[in-house]
């Protein structure tokens, strides 16, 4: 059984009406073209950083020459890999690393993934890792130890 719907438009109003092309439209003219106020371009010479509005908080690591938005960090992992020497002698040495956003797919939320920093010494890597964590804590992140 098929359900049939009846039109709610009356039959006499369903006829096509021809619209003349000669009708003119009224264009509204707005007064938005006023010049900007001089205060808009004034430079604010505030001395206190507390009075400034924070636009976006960034993590900056000057030793690595690296900056990233704090909202762009999802994971911070310590890592280890074995590195073969380039000269072909077969020398193998360990490397210790920090990887941000490991194994994540790139998206608008996380445009940078698998950002890695490698060190030859584990103590140097741990020092840099602790520095990153302390800067994140200063920015307001909370870490729960498990």
C-alpha positions in Angstrom: 0.0 0.0 0.0 1.4 3.4 -1.0 0.7 6.5 1.0 -0.5 9.4 -1.2 -0.2 13.0 0.0 -2.5 15.7 -1.1 -1.2 19.1 -2.1 -2.0 21.8 0.4 -1.8 24.5 -2.3 -5.2 25.4 -3.8 -5.6 24.6 -7.5 -6.4 28.1 -8.6 -3.2 29.5 -7.0 -0.9 27.0 -8.8 -1.0 28.9 -12.2 2.2 30.5 -13.4 2.5 34.3 -13.3 4.7 36.1 -15.7 7.0 38.7 -14.1 8.0 41.7 -16.2 11.7 42.2 -16.6 11.4 46.0 -16.7 10.8 46.3 -12.9 13.6 48.1 -11.2 15.0 47.0 -7.8 15.6 49.5 -5.1 19.2 49.5 -4.1 19.9 50.5 -0.5 23.0 52.6 0.0 24.6 52.3 3.4 26.9 54.7 5.0 29.5 52.1 6.0 32.1 53.8 3.8 33.0 56.3 6.6 36.7 56.6 7.2 38.0 54.7 10.2 38.6 56.7 13.4 42.1 57.8 14.1 42.1 55.8 17.3 41.9 52.6 15.4 45.4 53.0 14.1 47.0 54.4 17.3 49.7 52.2 18.8 49.1 51.2 22.4 52.2 51.9 24.4 51.4 49.7 27.4 54.2 48.7 29.7 52.5 46.0 31.6 52.2 42.6 30.0 49.3 41.8 32.3 47.1 44.4 30.6 47.6 42.8 27.1 45.1 40.3 25.8 46.6 36.9 25.0 45.8 35.9 21.5 47.4 32.4 21.4 49.9 30.7 23.6 52.9 29.2 21.9 55.5 26.7 23.1 58.9 28.0 22.1 62.1 26.0 22.5 65.0 28.4 21.5 67.6 25.6 21.7 65.9 23.8 18.9 64.6 26.8 17.0 61.1 25.4 17.3 57.7 26.9 18.1 54.2 25.4 18.1 50.8 26.4 19.3 49.9 24.8 22.7 46.5 23.9 21.2 48.4 21.9 18.5 50.0 19.5 21.0 48.1 16.3 21.8 50.9 13.9 22.8 54.6 14.2 23.9 56.5 10.9 23.8 60.0 9.8 24.7 61.4 7.5 22.1 64.4 5.4 21.2 65.8 4.2 17.9 68.9 2.6 16.6 70.7 4.7 14.0 73.1 3.2 11.4 76.0 5.4 10.4 76.0 7.1 7.0 79.5 6.1 6.0 78.6 2.5 5.4 80.9 1.0 8.0 78.0 -0.7 9.8 78.4 1.3 13.0 75.2 1.4 15.0 74.5 3.8 17.7 71.4 4.5 19.8 69.5 7.8 19.6 67.0 9.2 22.1 64.1 11.3 21.0 61.1 13.4 21.8 58.1 13.1 19.4 55.2 15.5 19.5 51.8 14.2 18.1 53.2 10.8 17.4 51.3 8.6 14.9 48.4 11.1 14.5 46.8 12.0 11.2 47.1 15.6 10.0 44.0 17.6 10.3 42.9 21.2 10.8 43.1 20.7 14.5 46.6 19.1 14.4 48.3 20.3 11.2 51.8 19.2 12.4 52.3 15.6 13.4 55.3 13.3 14.1 57.5 16.2 15.1 60.7 14.6 16.3 63.9 15.7 18.0 66.7 13.2 18.3 69.7 13.3 20.8 72.8 11.1 21.1 72.6 11.2 24.9 69.6 10.1 27.0 70.4 12.7 29.7 70.2 15.5 27.2 66.9 14.3 25.9 65.5 14.0 29.4 66.6 17.5 30.2 64.9 18.9 27.2 61.8 16.8 27.9 61.6 18.1 31.5 62.0 21.7 30.2 59.1 21.2 27.8 56.9 19.8 30.6 57.8 22.6 33.0 56.9 25.2 30.3 53.6 23.5 29.7 52.9 23.5 33.5 53.7 27.3 33.6 51.2 27.8 30.8 48.5 26.1 32.9 48.6 22.5 31.7 48.1 19.9 34.4 49.8 16.5 34.3 48.5 13.5 36.2 51.1 11.0 37.2 50.0 7.3 36.9 
